[in-house]
């Protein structure tokens, strides 16, 4: 009886620990994916902003400019 109970308890604990570990792993993965996505979106936005900004044209000079 004791052996059977121990087996059951161990089984239940393993299930619980596995479930908690899986939840933690998923949570960490979600965090990493979100961070990476945010980083990429920010980079793309910055690229887009740079493209939208007029670049100063230093080639244009009038004859009278110093």
Secondary structure, DSSP 8 states (H G I E B T S, - for coil): -HHHHHHHHHHHHHHHHHHHHHHHHHHHHHHHHHHHHHHHHHHHHHHHHHHHS-----S---TT--
